């Protein structure tokens, strides 16, 4: 209410009313009251009609489908949009529910991921982070009149086709199928828009990263700052544990070791570690092997540079001050019930060398012909876990396809077509492959000798249980490590840009965002 509104003068009607006789005034007042009451009924009727209409609209899902529930800068998302991302996120977790400890028969709001955070809150927080990024990307894409790539459009069309196919398989229309998958408010048009927005944002993010200019000087600088993650390390290392068995109380809590027992075990541990240090320094492999076996030490040799960072001795190995033949003893500590640290093990490591492997990354087409399983011919083999494969038939099938391809001219295009039509659940195109990315047999074919475009071979794959026909398509223009540095630089620049853009674009949720995914909550 505006307390400073000016007082209005009386109207002529009000003056006349004041000069009437008491009876006439009463009659006039009653007539005015009836007239006012009629207007009141009319107003109430209008309000009720509006409320009924609003309720019907709410039940129909129109508010949820179109009213903004989450806003990022100039982009808004409805509850239905949030449902789309929520159910997609849930689906990705559902596949590994038992691994994550998620009970799919219990509501998400009734289960905690960690203290104080339910699965519902956890998924919704991920959705909000995704919407922040999608919103910023969509706004920037629109501002720059960005047109999505053909590949992105193909992805959109593929998703929509999958929905159409799945709905037909279940014998329902697409709208009904979508409500099963994404909640009661989802429609075909809303789903199509949500899919289009997501793939547009994803495509624009890729475009941005590709648009950055990265020079070889940038790559060199990045390497110097992150050499430990690029270099290869040759070393020999072992882990020796304390050797004490942890006991637990009736509630499953670990009990602390007896102080004297712990001290004695640590003294023995120290002596064993020193003995292994001496053996590694001597370089006597027989003595090393015997001591490792005697101590029950675990071999931790040959880990990749990226894996090393997860181990206590990783920093020691990757230190630029390491010299050939140097041996180190790295402590491992644990914590007791009073949060006091104690010595619980040692890594004993000998550093041998550190190199940067400079090679051009190969690319190739791939066709996998998997072998069928066969019954074991070994009558004495009662193991139910033993599986044998008909590799001979798989090889014959692969060879027949290669022969047919060669007879038809043996072109790269025809090979890729053949691979796409015949490969068993495997990628058909590999680009800029690093050493160790493939299984041992294919890795050896790619890197043990140089290839020319058009080289092909049939290589056994004991990991995927079959044969892979591989067709070499070329080498990268840059060294493999340069490609990795280039990718890391682009990713870092993008992360900086998106974080700053999200911070600059205020994001907020409406009061009815909690309507999202009600069936799961």
C-alpha positions in Angstrom: 0.0 0.0 0.0 1.2 3.5 -0.9 1.0 5.5 2.3 1.6 8.8 0.5 -1.4 8.6 -1.9 -3.3 12.0 -2.1 -6.8 12.2 -0.6 -9.4 12.3 -3.4 -12.4 14.8 -3.4 -15.9 13.6 -3.0 -17.8 12.8 -6.1 -21.2 14.4 -6.9 -22.9 11.1 -6.1 -21.3 11.0 -2.6 -22.6 14.6 -2.0 -26.1 13.7 -3.0 -26.1 10.7 -0.7 -25.1 12.9 2.2 -28.1 15.3 1.6 -30.8 12.5 1.4 -33.4 11.7 4.1 -32.5 8.9 6.4 -35.0 6.5 4.6 -33.9 7.4 1.1 -30.3 7.2 2.2 -30.9 3.7 3.6 -32.6 2.6 0.4 -29.8 4.1 -1.7 -27.2 2.4 0.5 -29.0 -1.0 0.2 -29.1 -0.6 -3.6 -25.5 0.3 -3.7 -24.7 -2.7 -1.4 -26.7 -5.1 -3.7 -24.9 -3.6 -6.7 -21.5 -4.0 -4.9 -22.4 -7.6 -3.9 -23.2 -8.4 -7.5 -19.9 -7.1 -8.6 -18.2 -9.1 -5.8 -19.9 -12.3 -7.0 -18.7 -11.6 -10.5 -15.1 -11.0 -9.3 -15.2 -14.2 -7.2 -16.5 -16.1 -10.2 -13.8 -14.8 -12.4 -11.1 -15.7 -9.8 -12.5 -19.2 -9.4 -12.5 -19.7 -13.1 -8.9 -18.5 -13.4 -7.9 -20.8 -10.5 -9.6 -23.8 -12.1 -8.0 -23.0 -15.4 -4.6 -22.7 -13.8 -5.1 -26.0 -12.0 -6.0 -27.7 -15.2 -3.0 -26.2 -16.9 -0.8 -27.2 -14.0 -2.1 -30.8 -14.2 -1.6 -30.8 -17.9 2.1 -30.0 -17.4 2.1 -26.7 -19.3 3.8 -24.8 -16.4 6.3 -27.5 -15.9 7.1 -27.7 -19.6 7.5 -24.0 -20.3 7.9 -22.0 -17.1 11.5 -21.3 -16.2 12.8 -23.5 -13.4 16.5 -22.8 -13.8 18.1 -19.7 -15.4 21.6 -19.2 -16.5 22.2 -15.7 -17.8 19.9 -15.3 -20.7 19.0 -19.0 -21.0 16.2 -20.6 -19.1 15.3 -24.3 -18.6 12.0 -25.7 -17.5 11.4 -28.6 -15.1 11.0 -30.8 -18.1 14.4 -29.8 -19.4 15.8 -30.7 -16.0 14.0 -34.0 -16.1 15.8 -34.7 -19.4 19.2 -34.2 -17.8 18.2 -35.7 -14.5 17.0 -39.0 -16.1 20.0 -39.1 -18.4 22.4 -38.8 -15.4 20.4 -41.4 -13.4 20.5 -43.8 -16.4 24.3 -43.6 -16.5 24.5 -44.4 -12.8 21.7 -47.1 -12.9 23.9 -49.3 -15.1 26.4 -49.5 -12.3 24.0 -49.1 -9.4 25.3 -52.1 -7.3 28.9 -50.8 -7.8 27.9 -47.4 -6.5 25.8 -48.8 -3.7 22.5 -47.4 -5.1 19.3 -49.3 -4.3 17.2 -48.8 -7.4 14.1 -50.0 -5.5 14.3 -47.2 -3.0 13.6 -43.5 -3.5 16.6 -41.3 -4.3 15.7 -38.9 -1.5 15.8 -41.8 1.0 19.4 -42.9 0.2 22.6 -41.0 1.0 25.7 -40.9 -1.2 27.6 -39.4 1.8 26.8 -37.8 5.1 24.1 -35.2 4.5 23.8 -35.7 0.7 21.1 -37.9 -0.8 21.4 -39.5 -4.3 18.7 -37.1 -5.4 20.7 -34.0 -4.3 23.8 -35.5 -5.8 22.3 -36.0 -9.2 20.5 -32.7 -9.2 23.8 -30.9 -8.3 25.4 -32.5 -11.3 22.4 -31.5 -13.5 22.7 -27.9 -12.3 26.4 -27.9 -13.2 25.6 -29.3 -16.6 22.9 -26.7 -17.2 25.3 -23.9 -16.2 27.7 -25.0 -18.9 25.0 -25.7 -21.5 23.3 -22.3 -20.8 26.6 -20.4 -21.2 27.5 -22.3 -24.4 24.0 -21.8 -26.0 24.1 -18.1 -25.2 27.5 -17.7 -26.7 26.6 -19.8 -29.7 23.6 -17.7 -30.4 25.6 -14.5 -30.0 28.0 -15.7 -32.6 25.3 -17.1 -35.0 26.9 -20.5 -34.7 25.6 -23.3 -37.0 26.0 -26.8 -35.7 28.2 -29.3 -37.6 26.8 -32.0 -39.8 28.2 -34.5 -37.3 26.2 -32.9 -34.4 23.1 -32.9 -36.5 23.6 -36.6 -37.3 23.9 -37.3 -33.6 20.6 -35.5 -33.0 18.9 -37.4 -35.7 20.2 -40.7 -34.4 18.9 -40.0 -30.9 15.4 -39.1 -32.3 15.4 -42.2 -34.5 16.3 -44.3 -31.5 13.3 -43.0 -29.6 11.1 -43.6 -32.6 12.4 -47.2 -32.9 12.2 -47.9 -29.2 8.6 -46.6 -29.0 7.6 -48.9 -31.8 9.2 -51.9 -30.2 7.2 -51.3 -27.0 4.0 -50.8 -29.1 3.4 -47.2 -27.9 3.6 -43.7 -29.4 6.7 -41.6 -29.0 5.0 -39.3 -26.5 4.0 -42.1 -24.2 7.4 -43.7 -24.4 9.1 -40.4 -23.5 7.0 -40.1 -20.4 8.2 -43.5 -19.4 11.8 -42.5 -19.8 11.8 -38.8 -18.8 8.8 -38.2 -16.6 5.2 -37.3 -17.0 5.7 -33.8 -18.4 7.9 -34.8 -21.4 6.6 -34.4 -24.9 8.1 -35.1 -28.3 8.7 -31.5 -29.1 10.2 -30.7 -25.7 12.5 -33.7 -26.0 13.6 -32.8 -29.5 14.4 -29.2 -28.3 16.3 -30.5 -25.3 18.4 -32.9 -27.4 19.1 -30.2 -29.9 20.2 -27.7 -27.3 22.5 -30.3 -25.6 24.2 -31.3 -28.8 24.4 -27.7 -30.0 26.2 -26.8 -26.7 28.5 -29.9 -26.9 29.3 -29.1 -30.6 30.0 -25.5 -29.8 32.3 -26.4 -27.0 34.3 -28.6 -29.5 34.3 -25.7 -31.9 35.7 -23.3 -29.3 38.5 -25.7 -28.3 39.4 -26.2 -32.0 39.5 -22.5 -32.6 42.3 -21.8 -30.1 45.7 -21.1 -31.7 48.3 -23.4 -30.1 51.9 -23.1 -31.3 54.8 -25.5 -31.0 56.3 -23.1 -28.5 53.1 -23.4 -26.4 53.5 -27.2 -26.5 57.2 -27.0 -25.5 56.4 -24.7 -22.6 53.6 -27.0 -21.5 55.9 -30.0 -21.6 58.5 -28.2 -19.5 55.9 -27.4 -16.9 54.4 -31.0 -16.9 57.3 -33.2 -18.0 56.6 -35.8 -15.4 53.3 -36.6 -17.1 54.9 -37.0 -20.5 58.1 -38.8 -19.9 58.7 -42.5 -19.6 60.4 -43.8 -16.5 62.4 -47.0 -16.2 62.7 -48.1 -12.6 62.5 -51.2 -10.4 60.4 -51.0 -7.3 58.9 -53.1 -4.5 56.6 -52.6 -1.5 57.2 -54.1 1.9 54.4 -54.0 4.4 54.5 -53.9 8.2 53.4 -57.5 8.4 50.9 -57.1 11.2 47.3 -58.4 10.9 44.6 -55.8 11.7 41.9 -57.0 14.2 38.4 -55.6 14.5 35.9 -55.1 17.4 32.3 -56.3 17.3 31.2 -53.2 15.5 33.7 -53.7 12.7 36.1 -50.9 13.9 39.8 -51.5 13.4 41.7 -52.0 16.6 45.1 -50.3 17.2 48.2 -52.5 17.4 49.8 -53.2 20.7 52.5 -50.5 21.1 55.4 -53.0 21.8 54.2 -55.3 19.0 54.1 -52.3 16.6 57.5 -51.1 17.6 59.1 -54.6 17.0 57.4 -54.9 13.6 58.6 -51.5 12.5 62.2 -52.4 13.5 62.0 -55.5 11.4 60.4 -53.6 8.6 63.3 -51.1 8.7 65.9 -53.9 8.5 64.1 -55.6 5.6 63.9 -52.4 3.7 67.6 -51.7 4.2 68.5 -55.2 3.0 66.4 -54.6 -0.2 68.1 -51.3 -0.7 71.5 -52.9 -0.6 70.4 -55.6 -3.0 69.0 -53.1 -5.5 72.2 -51.0 -5.2 74.3 -54.1 -6.0 72.2 -54.9 -9.1 72.3 -58.6 -8.3 69.0 -59.7 -9.8 69.1 -63.2 -8.2 69.6 -61.7 -4.7 66.8 -59.2 -5.4 64.4 -61.9 -6.5 65.2 -64.2 -3.6 64.8 -61.3 -1.1 61.5 -60.2 -2.7 60.1 -63.7 -2.4 61.3 -64.1 1.2 59.8 -60.8 2.3 56.6 -61.2 0.4 57.2 -57.8 -1.3 54.9 -56.5 -4.0 56.4 -55.6 -7.4 55.4 -52.1 -8.4 57.9 -51.8 -11.3 57.0 -50.4 -14.7 54.0 -48.2 -13.9 53.1 -45.5 -16.5 53.9 -41.8 -15.7 50.2 -41.1 -15.2 49.8 -44.0 -12.8 52.9 -43.1 -10.8 51.2 -40.0 -9.5 48.9 -42.1 -7.4 51.7 -43.8 -5.4 53.7 -42.5 -2.5 57.0 -43.2 -4.4 55.8 -41.5 -7.6 57.2 -38.1 -6.6 60.5 -39.6 -5.8 60.8 -41.4 -9.2 59.7 -38.4 -11.2 62.0 -35.9 -9.4 64.3 -34.2 -11.9 67.2 -34.7 -9.5 67.1 -38.5 -9.9 70.3 -40.2 -11.2 70.8 -43.5 -12.9 71.2 -46.3 -10.4 70.0 -44.3 -7.4 68.0 -46.2 -4.9 65.3 -44.7 -2.6 63.4 -45.8 0.4 60.0 -44.1 0.6 57.9 -44.3 3.8 54.2 -45.3 3.8 52.2 -44.2 6.8 48.8 -45.2 8.2 46.6 -43.6 10.9 45.4 -45.1 14.2 42.1 -44.4 16.0 43.6 -41.2 17.5 44.5 -39.9 14.0 48.2 -40.4 14.8 50.4 -41.5 12.0 52.6 -44.5 12.2 55.1 -46.2 9.8 53.3 -49.0 8.0 55.4 -49.9 5.0 58.2 -48.9 2.6 58.6 -48.6 -1.1 62.2 -49.5 -2.1 62.9 -48.2 -5.6 65.9 -48.1 -8.0 65.8 -45.3 -10.7 67.2 -46.3 -14.1 66.3 -43.8 -16.7 63.9 -41.1 -17.9 63.1 -40.4 -21.6 60.7 -38.6 -23.8 59.5 -41.0 -26.4 59.1 -39.0 -29.7 57.1 -40.9 -32.3 54.3 -40.0 -34.7 51.0 -41.4 -33.8 49.4 -43.8 -36.3 45.8 -44.0 -37.4 44.0 -47.0 -38.8 40.7 -48.6 -39.7 39.7 -51.6 -37.7 37.4 -54.6 -38.2 36.9 -57.1 -35.4 35.7 -60.7 -36.1 35.0 -62.3 -32.8 35.4 -66.0 -32.3 32.4 -68.1 -31.1 32.8 -70.0 -27.9 33.1 -73.8 -28.1 32.9 -76.6 -25.6 36.1 -77.8 -24.2 37.5 -81.1 -25.6 39.4 -81.8 -22.4 37.4 -84.5 -20.6 39.4 -83.9 -17.5 38.6 -80.2 -17.4 35.7 -79.7 -14.9 36.3 -76.0 -14.5 33.1 -74.0 -15.3 35.2 -70.8 -15.7 37.3 -72.1 -18.6 36.1 -70.9 -22.0 37.5 -71.9 -25.4 37.1 -70.0 -28.6 36.9 -71.1 -32.2 39.7 -68.9 -33.5 40.1 -70.9 -36.7 36.6 -70.1 -37.9 37.1 -66.4 -37.0 40.3 -66.3 -39.0 38.7 -67.9 -42.0 35.8 -65.4 -41.9 38.3 -62.5 -41.6 40.3 -63.8 -44.5 37.3 -64.3 -46.7 36.2 -60.7 -46.1 39.7 -59.5 -47.0 39.8 -61.6 -50.2 36.4 -60.2 -51.3 37.6 -56.6 -50.5 40.8 -57.1 -52.5 38.9 -58.6 -55.5 36.7 -55.5 -55.5 39.7 -53.1 -55.7 40.9 -52.9 -52.1 40.2 -49.2 -51.6 40.3 -47.4 -48.2 36.6 -46.4 -48.6 35.5 -50.0 -49.3 37.5 -51.3 -46.3 35.8 -48.8 -44.0 32.4 -49.8 -45.4 33.3 -53.5 -44.9 34.4 -52.8 -41.3 31.2 -50.9 -40.5 29.1 -53.7 -41.9 31.0 -56.6 -40.3 32.8 -55.5 -37.2 31.6 -57.0 -33.9 31.0 -54.2 -31.4 34.3 -52.5 -31.9 35.4 -49.1 -33.1 36.0 -48.9 -36.8 38.2 -45.8 -36.9 41.2 -45.1 -34.6 43.0 -41.7 -34.9 46.4 -40.7 -33.4 46.9 -43.8 -31.3 49.4 -43.8 -28.5 51.6 -46.7 -27.6 49.8 -49.0 -25.2 46.3 -47.9 -26.2 45.7 -51.1 -28.1 46.1 -54.7 -27.1 49.6 -56.2 -27.3 49.2 -57.8 -30.7 47.8 -54.7 -32.5 50.2 -52.4 -30.6 53.1 -54.5 -31.9 51.8 -54.3 -35.5 51.4 -50.5 -35.3 54.7 -49.6 -33.6 57.3 -52.4 -34.3 57.8 -51.2 -37.8 57.0 -48.3 -40.1 53.9 -48.4 -42.3 52.7 -46.8 -45.5 49.1 -45.8 -46.2 47.2 -48.8 -47.4 49.2 -51.4 -45.4 46.8 -54.0 -43.9 47.0 -57.2 -41.9 45.0 -59.8 -40.0 46.0 -59.7 -36.3 44.8 -62.0 -33.5 43.3 -60.3 -30.6 43.4 -62.5 -27.5 41.8 -59.8 -25.3 38.6 -59.5 -27.4 38.8 -63.1 -28.5 39.0 -62.9 -32.3 40.9 -61.4 -35.2 41.2 -57.8 -36.2 41.7 -56.7 -39.7 43.7 -53.5 -39.5 44.2 -50.9 -42.4 46.9 -48.2 -41.9 45.7 -44.7 -42.8 48.6 -42.5 -41.8 50.8 -40.8 -39.2 50.2 -37.6 -37.3 52.0 -34.4 -38.3 53.1 -33.8 -34.7 54.8 -36.1 -32.2 52.4 -38.0 -30.0 53.5 -36.0 -26.9 52.8 -32.8 -28.8 49.3 -33.9 -29.7 48.7 -34.6 -26.0 50.1 -31.2 -25.0 48.0 -29.5 -27.6 44.9 -31.2 -26.3 45.7 -30.4 -22.7 46.3 -26.7 -23.6 43.0 -26.4 -25.4 41.2 -28.1 -22.6 42.8 -25.8 -20.0 41.9 -22.7 -22.0 38.3 -23.9 -22.4 38.0 -24.7 -18.7 39.2 -21.3 -17.8 36.7 -19.6 -20.2 33.7 -21.7 -19.2 34.4 -21.2 -15.4 34.7 -17.5 -15.8 31.6 -17.4 -18.1 29.5 -19.3 -15.6 30.6 -17.1 -12.8 29.6 -14.0 -14.8 26.2 -15.5 -15.7 24.0 -15.6 -12.6 22.2 -18.9 -12.3 19.1 -19.5 -10.2 16.5 -22.1 -9.5 12.8 -21.5 -9.2 10.7 -22.6 -6.2 9.2 -25.6 -8.1 12.5 -27.1 -9.3 11.9 -29.8 -6.8 9.1 -31.2 -9.0 11.9 -32.7 -11.1 12.1 -36.5 -11.3 9.3 -37.0 -8.8 9.0 -40.7 -9.8 12.5 -41.3 -8.7 12.7 -39.1 -5.7 
